Amino acid sequence: MQSSTQVELTANRQETGINWGNIIFMSLFHAGAVAALFFWSWSAVLSAVLLHWVAGSLGIGMGYHRLLTHRGYKVPKAVEYFLTVCGMLALQGGAINWVATHRIHHAHTDREGDPHSPRDGRWWSHIGWILRGTGQQHEEFVLTRYAPDLMKDRFHVWLNRLYFVPLIVLGLGLLYFGGWGMMIWGIFLRVTVGLHTTWLVNSATHMWGKQRFDTGEDSRNSWWVALLSFGEGWHNNHHAHPTSARHGLAWYEIDLNWWGIRLLQLFGLAKAIKRASLNPASTAWQLTSDDL
């Protein structure tokens, strides 16, 4: 039986061995992304854009990140599972592994144990941690330590094991109904762009941008990463208030994922939404929970 300290040390160790499986996977998808440029068509482009929103905003931003990792709002289980499947289309691993990695990041931000801090190298923080080491693949005791809520949900555990299946089904569907061009754009190019967009949150927003809050680490607000990632680039805001479902705190900080959550709320599908707001009386930021 491992002690809590042993679990913490093992969970946060930084593996540096070459991960040949991930290298081969990344090479194939990047080659496919380049090949997509030779199969250009409006239908292929539009399908890729739509799927990028489904996987990147509904899936990763609203689902994996703000709902599953930080529990910034509540939805019915059917909606939670739907958003999870959307996130699986991004091919960033199963939700439980993704959540565990991100919770480790918050527990050890820019310190020893952070899986992707630029303090260990800019290349490492962007993609190196995927190509060398375990990436987001964790042992079961690590998942139980950092994502106990999801590990207790048998359906989430099942989805976590089969995270690649929805993308295969989608790829076959795109190939059948739209041909090679639509499949390559909707799978290879779209997934590659989505991966780099997420990795920019890990790398760029810990190197460049402004800090509204003194969080004791390197998180920054980056408007251009926010535009690329549907609002995830307001990273300093997020690290100051991790459970806030709203990351863009000022009127000019565009946060499409927040708008998506508010839309769910409008239709009665989201409640107990946590958000950071400025208290006019004390001019201090506070976390509140509201409903329409």
LINMO-V936719 format. One record per residue. N is the residue number from 0. RES is the residue in one letter. SS is DSSP state (helix for helix, strand for strand, loop for the rest). Layout:
BEGIN
<<N/RES/SS> <N/RES/SS>>
END
This chain:
BEGIN
<<0/M/loop> <1/Q/loop> <2/S/loop> <3/S/helix> <4/T/helix> <5/Q/helix> <6/V/helix> <7/E/helix> <8/L/helix> <9/T/helix> <10/A/helix> <11/N/helix> <12/R/loop> <13/Q/loop> <14/E/loop> <15/T/loop> <16/G/loop> <17/I/strand> <18/N/loop> <19/W/helix> <20/G/helix> <21/N/helix> <22/I/helix> <23/I/helix> <24/F/helix> <25/M/helix> <26/S/helix> <27/L/helix> <28/F/helix> <29/H/helix> <30/A/helix> <31/G/helix> <32/A/helix> <33/V/helix> <34/A/helix> <35/A/helix> <36/L/loop> <37/F/loop> <38/F/loop> <39/W/loop> <40/S/loop> <41/W/helix> <42/S/helix> <43/A/helix> <44/V/helix> <45/L/helix> <46/S/helix> <47/A/helix> <48/V/helix> <49/L/helix> <50/L/helix> <51/H/helix> <52/W/helix> <53/V/helix> <54/A/helix> <55/G/helix> <56/S/helix> <57/L/helix> <58/G/helix> <59/I/helix> <60/G/helix> <61/M/helix> <62/G/helix> <63/Y/helix> <64/H/helix> <65/R/helix> <66/L/helix> <67/L/helix> <68/T/helix> <69/H/loop> <70/R/loop> <71/G/loop> <72/Y/loop> <73/K/strand> <74/V/strand> <75/P/loop> <76/K/helix> <77/A/helix> <78/V/helix> <79/E/helix> <80/Y/helix> <81/F/helix> <82/L/helix> <83/T/helix> <84/V/helix> <85/C/helix> <86/G/helix> <87/M/helix> <88/L/loop> <89/A/loop> <90/L/loop> <91/Q/loop> <92/G/loop> <93/G/loop> <94/A/helix> <95/I/helix> <96/N/helix> <97/W/helix> <98/V/helix> <99/A/helix> <100/T/helix> <101/H/helix> <102/R/helix> <103/I/helix> <104/H/helix> <105/H/helix> <106/A/helix> <107/H/loop> <108/T/loop> <109/D/loop> <110/R/loop> <111/E/loop> <112/G/loop> <113/D/loop> <114/P/loop> <115/H/loop> <116/S/loop> <117/P/helix> <118/R/helix> <119/D/helix> <120/G/loop> <121/R/helix> <122/W/helix> <123/W/helix> <124/S/helix> <125/H/helix> <126/I/helix> <127/G/helix> <128/W/helix> <129/I/helix> <130/L/helix> <131/R/strand> <132/G/loop> <133/T/loop> <134/G/loop> <135/Q/loop> <136/Q/loop> <137/H/loop> <138/E/loop> <139/E/helix> <140/F/helix> <141/V/helix> <142/L/helix> <143/T/helix> <144/R/helix> <145/Y/helix> <146/A/loop> <147/P/helix> <148/D/helix> <149/L/helix> <150/M/helix> <151/K/loop> <152/D/loop> <153/R/helix> <154/F/helix> <155/H/helix> <156/V/helix> <157/W/helix> <158/L/helix> <159/N/helix> <160/R/helix> <161/L/loop> <162/Y/loop> <163/F/loop> <164/V/helix> <165/P/helix> <166/L/helix> <167/I/helix> <168/V/helix> <169/L/helix> <170/G/helix> <171/L/helix> <172/G/helix> <173/L/helix> <174/L/helix> <175/Y/helix> <176/F/helix> <177/G/helix> <178/G/helix> <179/W/helix> <180/G/helix> <181/M/helix> <182/M/helix> <183/I/helix> <184/W/helix> <185/G/helix> <186/I/helix> <187/F/helix> <188/L/helix> <189/R/helix> <190/V/helix> <191/T/helix> <192/V/helix> <193/G/helix> <194/L/helix> <195/H/helix> <196/T/helix> <197/T/helix> <198/W/helix> <199/L/helix> <200/V/helix> <201/N/helix> <202/S/helix> <203/A/helix> <204/T/helix> <205/H/helix> <206/M/loop> <207/W/loop> <208/G/loop> <209/K/strand> <210/Q/loop> <211/R/loop> <212/F/loop> <213/D/loop> <214/T/loop> <215/G/loop> <216/E/loop> <217/D/loop> <218/S/loop> <219/R/loop> <220/N/strand> <221/S/loop> <222/W/helix> <223/W/helix> <224/V/helix> <225/A/helix> <226/L/helix> <227/L/helix> <228/S/loop> <229/F/loop> <230/G/loop> <231/E/loop> <232/G/loop> <233/W/strand> <234/H/helix> <235/N/helix> <236/N/helix> <237/H/helix> <238/H/helix> <239/A/helix> <240/H/loop> <241/P/loop> <242/T/loop> <243/S/loop> <244/A/loop> <245/R/loop> <246/H/loop> <247/G/loop> <248/L/loop> <249/A/loop> <250/W/loop> <251/Y/loop> <252/E/loop> <253/I/loop> <254/D/loop> <255/L/helix> <256/N/helix> <257/W/helix> <258/W/helix> <259/G/helix> <260/I/helix> <261/R/helix> <262/L/helix> <263/L/helix> <264/Q/helix> <265/L/helix> <266/F/loop> <267/G/loop> <268/L/loop> <269/A/strand> <270/K/strand> <271/A/loop> <272/I/strand> <273/K/strand> <274/R/strand> <275/A/strand> <276/S/strand> <277/L/strand> <278/N/strand> <279/P/loop> <280/A/loop> <281/S/loop> <282/T/loop> <283/A/strand> <284/W/strand> <285/Q/strand> <286/L/strand> <287/T/strand> <288/S/strand> <289/D/strand> <290/D/loop> <291/L/loop>>
END
